Each structure stands twice: as C-alpha cells, then as structure tokens.
Amino acid sequence: MFEIDFDFVACFDVDETLISWSAPSGTHDFELTHNGVTRTGKVLTRHVDRIIMHKFWGNGVVVWSKSGKSFAKAVIQKLKLEKYVDVVMAKSSFYYDDKKCEEFMGEHRFLYSSSNFSNILFKKTKK
C-alpha cells in the first residue's frame, strides 16, 4: 500500500486549474506536446504558486487530471514542479464519505472561478 505521510494534503486539478486551455490565444504562455498532440494554454500562476506554498507549509501535494496520471505528470514536469508535488494521479472517479466534501474540507479554495476567471486574467486595459 502506498502512503502519503502528511497530516494535511492539498489536491490540485490540472485542466482549468493549473493550466487554462480555454484562455484567449493571445494570453498563452504554455505549450505541451502529449500523445503526439501539441496544445497551448495559460499558466494560472496563483494556483501554481499555491502548490509551492503548500510544500513550504509542510503539506503533501497531489496533482490529478481527468486525462490521467501520465498527463498530470507531463504538465508537472513541463512546469518544473516535481520537487513540490508528492503524487500525480488520475482524478478520482468516485467519492465515498458520510459527509459532503464541504463539511470536512471547508471553503472551496479555487482562486479563479468560472464566473470571474476571464475578468481577472484577461481584462483589457483602456489606453
């Protein structure tokens, strides 16, 4: 059995949490080739910085992707975050607990939400 030996563990998704593939093309600063396909996107630095802070605080860090473990690993390697991430894995498909996740995890810690995402990151400045 694999054990994560931390009292606190922070979990991060890849798509639209660490990398926005749907960001306006002029804002893209990330390119990844995976399975022979190349895509560009925008690094969501506030979330990447939070990975580093969780490691600084002594917490475990898990990165997952619905696209699978190898995809999560490729993104973490491209971002050069290997020393901050303890586990990469496929995103959990099932969740079983006697409580709703917000009852034991507290507030949702997504720093960019879909409702304010474009306004925060891609706001055009007036000249």
Phi, psi and omega in degrees: 000136177274135180240141171258112190265062178225146176286330179232138181230131176254133181246136181233136172274159179272296189292123179067011172240309174266322179232130173262113177277345183259006179295151177306137189303329180291349182259357185294134179224017184219135178226134180222133171253123182217130182056035176080005181242134179253132176229154174242155180200188181246126175288128177268088192299330179297324179283321177298317178299327180292327174301312181297319180294320179298321177294319177302320180283354179090014180271156171283151180232125177242134175240131181230164176212140174295339177279357174109168183298316184295327178290315178301317180297318180298319180293314180298319178294317180296324178279355181059047181250014185305322184286350180256346186252127181273324185218136165244144184200166171291147178297140181300134179268340183223151181220121180235126176194159178279356181233154172292148185303323181292342178286331180246348180260347182079205185293154176289126187256029177284117186284334174242125176256162181299333181283331181245359186306303183296321181295322182286312189275324193239025181295128178278136179269145178280142178263000000 
